Amino acid sequence: MGLILLEALAALLILVFIVWWTMFSGRDEGEPPDAQEPPSDREPPAGR
């Protein structure tokens, strides 16, 4: 019984590590800033 609990704990730790790795591995500074605003619908595109 103890071996089953140990394996379940190991699987849970691996799952938590995979989730943490996929959330934070690609970002140097954490979350990106919200400084960029979406383009306005009233302004024409720059190339025309």
C-alpha positions as CSV (number, residue, x, y, z in Angstrom):
1,M,0.0,0.0,0.0
2,G,2.8,2.4,0.8
3,L,4.4,1.8,-2.6
4,I,1.2,2.7,-4.4
5,L,1.0,6.0,-2.4
6,L,4.6,6.7,-3.1
7,E,4.0,6.2,-6.9
8,A,0.9,8.4,-6.8
9,L,2.9,11.2,-5.1
10,A,5.7,10.9,-7.6
11,A,3.1,11.1,-10.5
12,L,1.5,14.2,-8.9
13,L,4.9,15.9,-8.5
14,I,5.8,15.1,-12.1
15,L,2.5,16.6,-13.3
16,V,3.0,19.8,-11.2
17,F,6.5,20.1,-12.6
18,I,5.3,19.7,-16.2
19,V,2.5,22.4,-15.7
20,W,5.0,24.8,-14.0
21,W,7.6,24.2,-16.8
22,T,5.1,24.9,-19.6
23,M,3.7,28.0,-17.9
24,F,7.0,29.8,-17.2
25,S,9.8,28.3,-19.3
26,G,9.5,30.8,-22.3
27,R,9.4,34.1,-20.4
28,D,12.5,35.9,-19.3
29,E,10.7,38.5,-17.1
30,G,7.5,36.6,-16.2
31,E,4.2,38.0,-17.5
32,P,4.4,40.5,-20.4
33,P,3.3,44.1,-19.7
34,D,-0.1,45.3,-20.8
35,A,1.3,48.5,-22.3
36,Q,0.4,47.6,-25.9
37,E,-3.1,48.8,-27.0
38,P,-5.0,47.0,-29.7
39,P,-5.2,49.0,-33.0
40,S,-8.1,51.3,-33.4
41,D,-10.8,50.4,-36.0
42,R,-11.0,54.0,-37.2
43,E,-7.5,54.4,-38.5
44,P,-6.7,52.9,-41.9
45,P,-3.8,50.4,-42.1
46,A,-0.3,51.9,-42.6
47,G,0.4,50.5,-46.0
48,R,-2.6,52.1,-47.9
